[in-house]
Amino acid sequence: MHNKQNSEPDHTAVRVALWRALHVQIDSPPYIFEDEVGLQLADPENGWRQRSDMDPEGTSGFRASIVARARFIEDLITEQLAKGVTQYVILGAGLDTFAQRRPEVASRMRIFEVDQPGTQAWKRQRLNELGFGIPEWLRLVPVDFERGSSWLEQLKTAGFDMSRPAVVASTGVTQYLSKDAIEATLQQVAALAPGSTLAMTFLLPFELTEPEKRTSVDAAEEGARASGTPFISFFRPPEMLAMARKLDFQEVRHVSSTDLSQRYFTGRTDGLSLPRGEEFLIATT
């Protein structure tokens, strides 16, 4: 095992990386999203697949959700790059591996990964240990969210150009934030250059998720609470859209889990399906 020093990534970030790897290992092709670099970064103990949160059946809904949102974001990035948008900001980047997996696309952009200082220090060390290094176009931006640091100020310090548009991705984050904190993020993105796009996931209230998936959602919430990061925010789509519409976005829309399911899961033969529960807000300046 490598030396983790005092800083190590958030458990949730590691679990996401392992689920992404599991998709390629146990689901059948065509893969919705291929990422095995995250597994290298996480470097879990042998036997990680025996962990209860890696149960192939019990966690298939989470796995589907994780790969669907990752694929959606990367499709969006490619589409925006074709329109000339070359700045990409990942809020709560965790073990994101876009820069390592897709260097042919990523190197044409400037990528800003925003996360807690501990996770960033750990990731920097792992990227160097694995020989990926940190190219000039990849900026790891440590931001202490708890202390109320402004990620936008830190981005500017890291070389972000406010006069040019960007794609900002925030996936799997809003459920841990207060409504005020989410609104503050929306407000900061609304102030970015025209042509910028925010893609942000949010969780539906439990009563709107499918009853047969409820147990796994409950388990996720229980797990999150146990690891000290409880879920605190849920939104119905009209509420989320209304919150964004109050700001100066040019266009605000909702991409539902049903939309993603049709786009990525149609015709699958292995039974992998996308549960209802995590939705996307897309807002353009």
NULUMRO-347777 format. One line per field, with one value per residue (C-alpha): x, y, z; residue number from 1. Coordinates in pm, 1 decimal. Example, Ala and Ser with C-alpha at 12.3 -4.5 7.8 and 13.67 -1.06 7.14 Angstrom:
% NULUMRO-347777
xx <- c(1230.0, 1367.0)
yy <- c(-450.0, -106.0)
zz <- c(780.0, 714.0)
i <- c(1, 2)
This chain:
% NULUMRO-347777
xx <- c(0.0, 116.0, 162.0, -164.0, -3.0, -267.5, -485.0, -697.9, -996.2, -1351.4, -1506.8, -1785.5, -1534.4, -1358.0, -1686.4, -1783.1, -1447.6, -1494.8, -1849.9, -1722.7, -1459.6, -1714.5, -1933.1, -1657.5, -1576.2, -1922.3, -2180.6, -2194.4, -2079.6, -2150.7, -2023.4, -2195.7, -1874.9, -1527.3, -1306.0, -1046.1, -801.6, -1012.4, -952.3, -574.6, -596.4, -808.2, -578.8, -826.2, -736.7, -747.0, -1094.6, -1261.6, -1527.4, -1642.0, -1733.6, -2105.9, -2129.6, -1995.4, -2262.6, -2328.8, -2705.5, -2774.9, -2581.7, -2666.1, -2891.7, -2610.7, -2364.8, -2609.1, -2659.8, -2288.1, -2197.0, -2496.4, -2412.8, -2042.5, -2125.3, -2373.4, -2111.1, -1844.6, -2088.8, -2166.2, -1794.9, -1726.2, -2026.8, -1923.8, -1561.2, -1687.6, -1853.4, -1522.9, -1569.5, -1227.6, -1260.6, -1399.9, -1459.8, -1537.9, -1682.8, -1618.6, -1391.2, -1305.4, -1133.2, -1240.2, -1017.1, -1126.2, -780.2, -605.6, -849.5, -921.0, -600.6, -672.0, -981.4, -869.5, -542.0, -737.6, -900.6, -801.7, -944.9, -996.0, -1064.8, -1205.4, -1206.1, -1111.1, -740.2, -686.0, -833.2, -633.6, -301.5, -369.4, -468.4, -164.0, 56.7, -124.3, -109.7, 263.9, 313.6, 122.6, 324.6, 35.4, 180.2, -11.1, 6.0, 4.4, -361.0, -484.4, -525.5, -601.0, -772.4, -799.7, -1098.1, -1203.4, -1582.0, -1639.8, -1453.7, -1669.6, -1382.6, -1502.4, -1425.7, -1458.3, -1180.4, -958.0, -1032.5, -919.4, -597.9, -547.0, -570.9, -942.6, -1037.1, -1362.7, -1398.5, -1434.9, -1715.5, -1683.2, -1862.2, -1916.6, -2006.2, -2135.6, -2247.1, -2338.0, -2279.4, -2607.4, -2750.5, -2474.5, -2522.8, -2774.8, -3018.6, -2829.6, -2500.1, -2658.9, -2809.4, -2469.0, -2313.4, -2586.6, -2530.5, -2155.4, -2208.3, -2471.9, -2200.1, -1968.4, -1914.0, -2208.0, -2217.4, -2121.8, -2313.2, -2377.7, -2469.9, -2573.9, -2735.0, -2996.2, -3186.8, -3563.5, -3745.9, -3770.0, -4145.5, -4084.5, -3843.7, -3970.4, -4080.6, -3869.4, -3559.0, -3643.7, -3444.3, -3121.4, -3184.2, -3245.0, -2924.0, -2731.6, -2869.7, -2790.3, -2434.0, -2383.9, -2504.4, -2282.2, -1972.8, -2045.2, -2183.9, -2564.4, -2796.4, -2965.9, -3115.0, -3375.5, -3570.9, -3869.5, -3771.9, -3996.6, -3831.5, -3482.8, -3572.6, -3738.4, -3427.1, -3212.6, -3465.8, -3446.4, -3087.6, -2959.0, -2938.8, -3042.3, -3186.1, -3270.3, -3383.7, -3432.4, -3284.6, -3462.0, -3339.6, -3599.2, -3425.8, -3089.0, -3235.9, -3369.5, -3043.2, -2802.7, -2987.6, -3223.9, -3180.0, -2949.4, -2966.0, -2798.2, -3082.5, -2876.4, -3130.6, -3134.2, -3344.5, -3541.7, -3393.2, -3101.2, -3185.6, -2989.2, -3035.1, -2876.4, -2839.5, -2678.6, -2559.6)
yy <- c(0.0, 353.1, 593.7, 780.3, 1040.7, 1219.0, 1314.2, 1064.9, 1105.9, 1111.5, 761.0, 862.6, 962.5, 627.1, 437.1, 622.9, 528.8, 162.7, 151.6, 295.3, 20.0, -245.3, -148.0, -253.8, -565.4, -714.4, -552.5, -653.6, -436.8, -191.3, -3.0, 323.5, 462.1, 310.6, 412.8, 189.9, 467.9, 560.3, 208.5, 257.9, 587.1, 441.6, 139.2, -48.8, -347.9, -688.5, -829.6, -487.8, -652.0, -850.8, -528.7, -504.9, -171.2, -344.9, -616.2, -663.5, -696.3, -474.0, -176.8, -202.2, 105.3, 319.3, 184.7, 271.2, 619.4, 687.2, 576.7, 753.6, 1090.0, 1054.0, 972.3, 1259.8, 1508.7, 1382.0, 1399.2, 1757.0, 1848.4, 1711.8, 1896.9, 2226.4, 2191.0, 2163.8, 2502.9, 2648.5, 2625.7, 2533.9, 2578.4, 2294.0, 2324.1, 2016.7, 2105.9, 1827.9, 1648.6, 1354.5, 1084.1, 1222.4, 1081.2, 1265.7, 1423.8, 1084.5, 883.0, 1131.6, 1334.6, 1387.7, 1590.0, 1719.5, 1866.4, 2101.4, 2250.5, 2392.3, 2175.3, 2297.1, 2027.7, 2183.6, 1984.1, 1984.1, 2044.7, 1694.2, 1514.0, 1736.0, 1669.9, 1296.8, 1298.4, 1501.6, 1243.9, 947.8, 1099.5, 1142.5, 792.2, 635.0, 828.4, 1039.1, 1357.6, 1682.1, 1845.4, 2223.0, 2225.1, 2044.6, 2261.2, 2106.4, 2381.7, 2319.6, 2495.8, 2464.1, 2467.6, 2429.9, 2751.8, 2929.0, 2984.4, 3113.1, 2857.7, 3130.6, 3339.3, 3030.5, 2948.8, 3292.3, 3247.8, 2915.3, 3086.9, 3072.2, 3334.4, 3509.6, 3660.4, 3319.2, 3064.4, 2742.1, 2417.5, 2369.1, 2020.7, 1945.8, 1583.5, 1403.8, 1716.5, 1903.0, 1643.5, 1731.2, 2108.6, 2346.4, 2525.8, 2851.9, 2695.8, 2558.8, 2897.3, 3061.2, 2818.8, 2893.0, 3263.6, 3233.7, 3032.0, 3278.0, 3545.8, 3355.6, 3462.1, 3419.6, 3072.9, 2898.0, 2583.7, 2436.9, 2068.2, 1993.5, 1680.1, 1688.5, 1418.0, 1384.1, 1358.3, 990.7, 977.1, 1039.5, 747.2, 404.7, 191.1, -108.8, 110.9, 275.2, 29.3, 103.2, 478.0, 438.1, 236.4, 511.0, 774.8, 560.1, 503.2, 872.5, 963.2, 700.2, 834.9, 1186.3, 1332.5, 1314.0, 1396.0, 1725.7, 1861.2, 1715.5, 1895.2, 1841.9, 1947.0, 2260.3, 2382.7, 2334.4, 2510.0, 2797.4, 2846.6, 2876.3, 3091.0, 3362.7, 3419.0, 3558.4, 3236.0, 3253.2, 2903.8, 2657.0, 2299.7, 1967.9, 1641.8, 1357.4, 1010.8, 889.0, 1096.9, 948.0, 600.2, 633.3, 781.5, 528.2, 214.5, 133.5, -220.3, -340.8, -714.9, -744.0, -590.2, -287.2, -6.8, 347.3, 407.2, 728.4, 961.6, 1162.3, 1434.5, 1703.7, 2078.8, 2233.9, 2611.4, 2828.4, 3187.1)
zz <- c(0.0, -70.5, 216.2, 258.5, 487.7, 694.2, 405.3, 227.4, 1.7, 116.1, 146.2, -89.4, -359.5, -329.6, -347.7, -667.6, -825.0, -727.2, -865.6, -1193.2, -1210.9, -1114.7, -1410.1, -1651.4, -1449.3, -1402.8, -1632.0, -1995.2, -2284.7, -2434.0, -2130.0, -2056.2, -1916.8, -1890.9, -1604.1, -1446.6, -1364.1, -1061.2, -928.6, -967.0, -780.2, -499.9, -467.1, -244.0, -26.4, -196.0, -179.1, -219.5, -434.9, -130.5, 52.3, 129.1, -58.0, -371.2, -383.6, -758.8, -720.1, -422.9, -557.9, -927.7, -907.6, -764.6, -1020.3, -1301.0, -1160.7, -1124.4, -1477.4, -1633.1, -1478.2, -1564.4, -1926.5, -1950.0, -1827.1, -2068.0, -2360.4, -2256.4, -2235.9, -2584.7, -2723.9, -2556.6, -2665.8, -3024.7, -2964.1, -2849.7, -2470.9, -2333.4, -1956.2, -1745.5, -1370.6, -1158.4, -818.0, -567.4, -815.8, -589.5, -793.1, -1129.9, -1405.5, -1721.0, -1756.6, -1734.0, -1947.3, -2225.6, -2266.4, -2638.0, -2541.6, -2202.4, -2326.5, -2552.9, -2245.5, -1911.5, -1635.9, -1281.0, -1021.0, -705.0, -381.7, -14.2, 54.2, 201.7, -98.7, -335.5, -159.0, -163.8, -531.3, -634.5, -461.9, -624.4, -975.5, -934.2, -789.2, -1078.9, -1335.6, -1467.3, -1320.8, -1344.1, -1687.1, -1721.6, -1837.2, -1524.1, -1213.5, -874.5, -677.6, -301.8, -145.2, 215.2, 171.5, 546.5, 609.8, 356.4, 110.0, -225.7, -495.5, -757.0, -599.6, -575.6, -940.8, -1052.4, -856.9, -1036.7, -1377.2, -1457.2, -1716.7, -1617.3, -1963.1, -2129.9, -2097.1, -1901.2, -1826.8, -1453.7, -1329.3, -983.1, -947.5, -628.5, -421.3, -360.7, -122.6, 127.3, 103.1, 256.3, 29.2, 89.2, -14.3, -333.6, -411.0, -357.6, -607.8, -862.8, -811.8, -872.0, -1189.9, -1314.6, -1304.0, -1541.5, -1903.7, -2145.1, -2299.2, -1973.5, -1873.1, -1529.9, -1499.1, -1142.3, -1000.6, -727.9, -542.9, -555.7, -221.5, -121.6, -176.5, -548.5, -592.2, -693.8, -396.7, -505.2, -510.4, -178.4, 31.5, -155.2, -127.3, 245.5, 271.8, 91.3, 323.0, 626.5, 501.9, 434.4, 782.8, 942.5, 766.0, 893.1, 570.0, 599.1, 308.2, 385.4, 61.2, -172.9, -445.4, -666.7, -1022.2, -1026.4, -701.9, -840.7, -1167.1, -978.5, -766.1, -1079.5, -1268.5, -1003.7, -1116.5, -1443.2, -1642.0, -2002.3, -2007.6, -1732.7, -1796.9, -1624.2, -1755.2, -1575.7, -1489.2, -1743.3, -2015.3, -1919.4, -1908.0, -2262.5, -2382.3, -2230.9, -2117.1, -2402.7, -2530.7, -2252.3, -2202.8, -1862.2, -1663.2, -1558.0, -1526.5, -1398.8, -1088.0, -1052.3, -792.6, -924.2, -1174.9, -1359.5, -1362.5, -1673.2, -1660.8, -1928.0, -1895.1)
i <- c(1, 2, 3, 4, 5, 6, 7, 8, 9, 10, 11, 12, 13, 14, 15, 16, 17, 18, 19, 20, 21, 22, 23, 24, 25, 26, 27, 28, 29, 30, 31, 32, 33, 34, 35, 36, 37, 38, 39, 40, 41, 42, 43, 44, 45, 46, 47, 48, 49, 50, 51, 52, 53, 54, 55, 56, 57, 58, 59, 60, 61, 62, 63, 64, 65, 66, 67, 68, 69, 70, 71, 72, 73, 74, 75, 76, 77, 78, 79, 80, 81, 82, 83, 84, 85, 86, 87, 88, 89, 90, 91, 92, 93, 94, 95, 96, 97, 98, 99, 100, 101, 102, 103, 104, 105, 106, 107, 108, 109, 110, 111, 112, 113, 114, 115, 116, 117, 118, 119, 120, 121, 122, 123, 124, 125, 126, 127, 128, 129, 130, 131, 132, 133, 134, 135, 136, 137, 138, 139, 140, 141, 142, 143, 144, 145, 146, 147, 148, 149, 150, 151, 152, 153, 154, 155, 156, 157, 158, 159, 160, 161, 162, 163, 164, 165, 166, 167, 168, 169, 170, 171, 172, 173, 174, 175, 176, 177, 178, 179, 180, 181, 182, 183, 184, 185, 186, 187, 188, 189, 190, 191, 192, 193, 194, 195, 196, 197, 198, 199, 200, 201, 202, 203, 204, 205, 206, 207, 208, 209, 210, 211, 212, 213, 214, 215, 216, 217, 218, 219, 220, 221, 222, 223, 224, 225, 226, 227, 228, 229, 230, 231, 232, 233, 234, 235, 236, 237, 238, 239, 240, 241, 242, 243, 244, 245, 246, 247, 248, 249, 250, 251, 252, 253, 254, 255, 256, 257, 258, 259, 260, 261, 262, 263, 264, 265, 266, 267, 268, 269, 270, 271, 272, 273, 274, 275, 276, 277, 278, 279, 280, 281, 282, 283, 284, 285)
